[in-house]
């Protein structure tokens, strides 16, 4: 018996299954980490947006953190799967597959936004550490 999702080809079905697992694991991690960090004082610093962070500094710094880099990679993988799903949605046209592709694009954008927000938190944490350093 061949593994297929939504009547898609086997290869794309496997990619979608892997994508579903990745998204589920990120949702669990984000939920658990947000509950653990709920009472930290850095959250107020992160929410208040005290520092205006230069775009390139923030982008380069975000790739120095493995968690954020993996989140960017997961987002890129999501966009690739969504792109292939979009192509297949029009051969012949199937609105269910197109809705799935749009949902994948939304998930990819949400992951990208979350990674960008985490990079701001990381940048503020490093600035705070440097300011409190005795040297």
Buried (B, 14 or more C-beta within 10 A) or exposed (E): EEEEBBEBEEEBBBBBEEBBEBBEEBEEEBEEEEEEEEEEEEEEBBEEEEEEBEEEEBEEBBEEBEEBBEBBEBBEBBBBBBBBBBEBBEEEEBEEBBEBBBEBBEBBBBBBEBBBEBBBBBBBBEBBEEEEEEE
